[in-house]
């Protein structure tokens, strides 16, 4: 684990906002090929998966509002940061409900694994952030059905409609 002190900064753009700069030597020591995924620890209070990203001047890790609040930090404030290499396959734990469906549905599984790692990670996050098992199952079903209907082309607007449809079904 690489530890250092940084300052919470803001790019003040629509695309990127709050972040902590990462020293070049630390960032470069954690990059393996094109894999820039890390686990970020802020102020010894919050831990989250992230990606090392680079501007023309420096490396950084984005910090969302929830993680800033949990760490108790504001723009301009110094913060203790620790980064470790994320060796997980997706950067998030695979939800059991999605894994079961991928194991059972050959066509849906083929479409899922044909997606980029980033899109797979986004879908895993979408399912995994839900606390209720039935809701995770509904989202997983919606994702698999959407991928099959769209021949593996991910359209988040249509996927959200499919998720709403599955959430309104009564599987009881």
JOKA-V162500 format. One record per residue. N is the residue number from 1. OMEGA is omega in degrees with one decimal (999 if undefined). Layout:
n:omega
N:OMEGA
N:OMEGA
This chain:
n:omega
1:-179.7
2:-178.2
3:178.9
4:176.1
5:179.4
6:179.1
7:175.8
8:-178.1
9:-179.2
10:176.9
11:-177.3
12:173.1
13:178.3
14:-177.0
15:-177.8
16:178.6
17:-173.0
18:-177.3
19:171.0
20:175.1
21:-179.1
22:178.4
23:-177.4
24:-175.0
25:178.0
26:179.4
27:-176.6
28:178.7
29:-177.5
30:-178.5
31:176.8
32:-176.6
33:176.8
34:179.8
35:-178.9
36:-177.7
37:179.3
38:168.2
39:-177.6
40:175.1
41:179.3
42:173.7
43:-178.4
44:-178.2
45:-175.3
46:-178.4
47:-179.1
48:175.6
49:-178.5
50:174.8
51:171.7
52:-179.9
53:-176.4
54:167.7
55:175.7
56:-174.5
57:-172.2
58:174.7
59:178.1
60:172.8
61:177.1
62:-179.7
63:-177.7
64:-175.6
65:-179.5
66:-179.9
67:175.3
68:-179.3
69:179.2
70:-179.8
71:179.8
72:-178.2
73:178.8
74:-179.9
75:178.9
76:-177.0
77:175.7
78:-177.5
79:173.4
80:-178.7
81:171.6
82:178.5
83:173.4
84:179.5
85:175.3
86:-178.2
87:179.3
88:-176.6
89:-173.3
90:-175.9
91:176.0
92:176.7
93:178.7
94:177.8
95:-177.5
96:-177.3
97:178.8
98:-180.0
99:179.6
100:179.7
101:177.4
102:178.5
103:-174.2
104:-173.1
105:-174.7
106:-178.3
107:178.1
108:179.1
109:179.8
110:178.5
111:-179.3
112:-175.4
113:173.7
114:177.7
115:174.9
116:177.8
117:179.7
118:178.5
119:175.6
120:-179.3
121:179.3
122:179.8
123:177.3
124:177.8
125:-179.3
126:179.4
127:-172.7
128:-178.0
129:179.9
130:-176.8
131:-174.6
132:-177.6
133:178.9
134:178.4
135:176.2
136:178.9
137:178.6
138:178.9
139:178.9
140:177.6
141:-179.9
142:-179.8
143:-178.6
144:179.2
145:178.9
146:-179.0
147:178.7
148:-179.8
149:-176.5
150:179.9
151:175.8
152:178.9
153:-176.2
154:176.8
155:-172.4
156:178.6
157:178.0
158:178.1
159:178.6
160:176.5
161:179.1
162:178.2
163:177.4
164:178.9
165:-179.4
166:178.1
167:-179.4
168:176.2
169:177.7
170:-179.6
171:-178.7
172:999
